């Protein structure tokens, strides 16, 4: 229907499997927080008062991205490489989920040989059904010299005519206390900035 919805999040990541995010906008979601520890995810809504367990297939923001996409861990945490070939300037990797707790059973990932960063990831169900495709675009040099895609776009045959985008405005390395990545801290998520 052409409706456009925008969310602004501030996210911290520690190691390969810890993420905490704070919703900054829209006003209706401001102050909410999400926490991911490995395969476990929670949503904190201030007026509810305690964290609610969520799954990787749900979406706290709606649209084509699910929680696994938004709260994404390093791919090597959740997937094993089952095959690799070269096609032109890219490697093509076939990845298989290490457990059934992840959103996708299998990924077909295209990786730029020079940058060693993904350019496209096709996400499949165990049945072989293509669930969605993620496109990693506009390599950008962030603070501390990190080069990463600034935009992740997704589309899905399950959501014909819809696209979702994640735009990374800033990215920098910083020390983050371990206590931020606990359920006890989640009600204080507003202090992570």
C-alpha positions as CSV (number, residue, x, y, z in Angstrom):
1,X,0.0,0.0,0.0
2,X,3.1,2.3,-0.2
3,X,3.2,2.8,3.6
4,X,6.6,3.7,4.8
5,X,7.7,3.1,8.4
6,X,11.0,4.1,9.9
7,X,12.7,3.0,13.1
8,X,15.9,4.4,14.6
9,X,18.0,2.0,16.8
10,X,21.2,2.3,18.7
11,X,22.9,-1.1,19.0
12,X,25.9,-2.4,20.9
13,X,27.6,-5.7,20.1
14,X,30.1,-7.6,22.2
15,X,32.0,-10.6,20.9
16,X,30.2,-12.7,18.4
17,X,27.0,-13.5,20.1
18,X,25.8,-10.5,22.3
19,X,23.7,-7.6,21.1
20,X,21.6,-5.0,22.9
21,X,19.5,-2.4,21.0
22,X,17.6,0.7,22.1
23,X,14.8,2.2,20.0
24,X,15.2,5.9,19.6
25,X,12.3,6.5,17.2
26,X,9.4,6.5,16.4
27,X,8.0,8.0,19.6
28,X,5.6,5.1,20.0
29,X,8.6,2.7,20.3
30,X,11.1,5.0,22.0
31,X,12.7,3.4,25.0
32,X,12.1,-0.2,24.0
33,X,15.0,-2.5,24.0
34,X,16.1,-5.8,22.6
35,X,18.7,-8.2,23.9
36,X,20.3,-11.2,22.1
37,X,22.5,-13.7,23.8
38,X,23.3,-16.5,21.3
39,X,20.0,-18.0,20.3
40,X,18.0,-16.3,23.0
41,X,16.2,-13.0,22.4
42,X,14.1,-10.7,24.5
43,X,12.1,-7.5,24.0
44,X,11.7,-4.9,26.7
45,X,8.7,-2.6,26.6
46,X,8.9,0.1,29.4
47,X,5.2,0.0,30.4
48,X,5.2,-3.8,30.6
49,X,8.1,-3.8,33.0
50,X,9.8,-7.1,32.4
51,X,11.5,-8.6,29.3
52,X,9.4,-10.7,27.0
53,X,11.0,-13.7,25.2
54,X,10.9,-13.4,21.4
55,X,11.9,-15.7,18.6
56,X,14.2,-15.2,15.6
57,X,11.3,-15.5,13.1
58,X,9.2,-12.8,14.7
59,X,9.7,-9.1,13.9
60,X,9.8,-6.4,16.5
61,X,9.5,-3.8,13.7
62,X,7.3,-5.5,11.1
63,X,8.3,-5.5,7.4
64,X,10.4,-8.1,5.7
65,X,13.2,-8.1,8.3
66,X,12.8,-10.5,11.2
67,X,14.5,-10.4,14.6
68,X,17.4,-12.6,13.3
69,X,18.1,-10.0,10.6
70,X,17.9,-7.0,12.9
71,X,19.8,-8.7,15.8
72,X,22.2,-10.5,13.5
73,X,25.2,-12.4,15.0
74,X,28.3,-13.2,13.0
75,X,27.4,-15.8,10.5
76,X,30.0,-18.2,11.7
77,X,28.3,-18.4,15.1
78,X,25.2,-19.9,13.6
79,X,26.3,-21.5,10.4
80,X,28.9,-24.0,9.0
81,X,30.3,-23.8,5.5
82,X,29.2,-26.8,3.5
83,X,30.5,-25.8,0.1
84,X,32.4,-23.0,-1.6
85,X,33.1,-22.1,-5.2
86,X,34.4,-19.0,-7.1
87,X,32.3,-17.1,-9.6
88,X,34.1,-14.1,-11.1
89,X,34.9,-11.6,-8.4
90,X,32.9,-13.4,-5.7
91,X,33.1,-16.5,-3.6
92,X,29.8,-18.4,-3.3
93,X,29.3,-20.1,0.0
94,X,26.7,-22.7,1.0
95,X,26.0,-22.4,4.7
96,X,24.0,-24.8,6.9
97,X,22.6,-23.9,10.3
98,X,24.4,-25.4,13.2
99,X,21.1,-25.8,15.2
100,X,17.4,-25.5,14.5
101,X,17.1,-22.5,16.7
102,X,18.1,-20.1,13.9
103,X,15.7,-18.4,11.5
104,X,17.0,-20.0,8.3
105,X,18.1,-23.6,7.7
106,X,20.5,-22.8,4.8
107,X,22.1,-19.7,3.3
108,X,23.7,-19.1,-0.1
109,X,26.1,-16.3,0.5
110,X,28.0,-14.3,-2.2
111,X,31.2,-12.7,-0.8
112,X,33.3,-10.0,-2.6
113,X,36.8,-11.5,-3.0
114,X,38.5,-8.2,-2.4
115,X,36.6,-6.9,0.6
116,X,35.7,-10.3,2.0
117,X,32.3,-9.0,2.8
118,X,28.9,-10.4,1.8
119,X,27.2,-8.8,-1.2
120,X,24.1,-11.0,-1.2
121,X,22.6,-13.7,1.0
122,X,19.7,-16.0,0.0
123,X,17.9,-17.4,3.0
124,X,16.2,-20.8,2.7
125,X,13.8,-22.9,4.9
126,X,14.6,-26.6,5.5
127,X,12.1,-27.4,2.7
128,X,14.3,-25.5,0.2
129,X,11.8,-22.6,0.0
130,X,13.5,-19.2,-0.6
131,X,12.4,-17.0,2.3
132,X,14.2,-13.8,1.5
133,X,17.3,-12.3,-0.1
134,X,19.5,-9.8,1.7
135,X,21.5,-7.3,-0.5
136,X,24.5,-5.7,1.2
137,X,25.2,-2.3,-0.5
138,X,27.4,0.8,-0.5
139,X,30.6,-0.2,1.3
140,X,31.5,2.6,3.6
141,X,34.6,3.3,5.7
142,X,33.3,3.9,9.3
143,X,35.3,5.2,12.3
144,X,38.4,3.2,13.2
145,X,38.8,2.2,9.6
146,X,36.1,-0.5,9.6
147,X,34.7,-1.1,6.1
148,X,31.2,-2.4,6.1
149,X,28.0,-2.2,3.9
150,X,26.1,0.9,4.9
151,X,22.8,-0.5,3.5
152,X,21.1,-3.9,3.8
153,X,18.1,-4.3,1.6
154,X,15.8,-7.2,1.6
155,X,13.0,-8.6,-0.4
156,X,11.0,-11.8,-0.2
157,X,8.7,-13.9,-2.4
158,X,6.5,-14.2,0.7
159,X,6.1,-10.3,0.8
160,X,5.7,-9.5,-2.9
161,X,6.0,-5.8,-3.6
162,X,7.6,-5.0,-0.2
163,X,11.2,-4.1,0.5
164,X,12.9,-3.3,3.8
165,X,16.1,-1.4,4.4
166,X,18.6,-1.1,7.2
167,X,20.9,1.9,7.0
168,X,24.0,2.1,9.2
169,X,24.8,5.8,9.9
170,X,27.6,5.2,12.3
171,X,29.8,2.3,13.5
172,X,32.7,2.5,15.8
173,X,34.6,0.3,18.3
174,X,34.2,1.0,22.0
175,X,34.5,-0.9,25.3
176,X,31.2,-2.1,26.5
177,X,30.6,-3.5,30.0
178,X,29.5,-7.1,30.3
179,X,26.6,-6.1,32.5
180,X,24.8,-4.4,29.5
181,X,24.2,-7.9,28.1
182,X,22.0,-9.3,30.9
183,X,18.3,-9.5,31.5
184,X,18.7,-7.6,34.7
185,X,20.2,-4.6,32.8
186,X,17.5,-4.6,30.0
187,X,15.1,-2.2,31.9
188,X,18.0,0.3,31.9
189,X,18.6,0.0,28.2
190,X,18.0,3.8,27.8
191,X,21.4,4.4,29.4
192,X,23.5,2.6,26.8
193,X,24.0,5.7,24.7
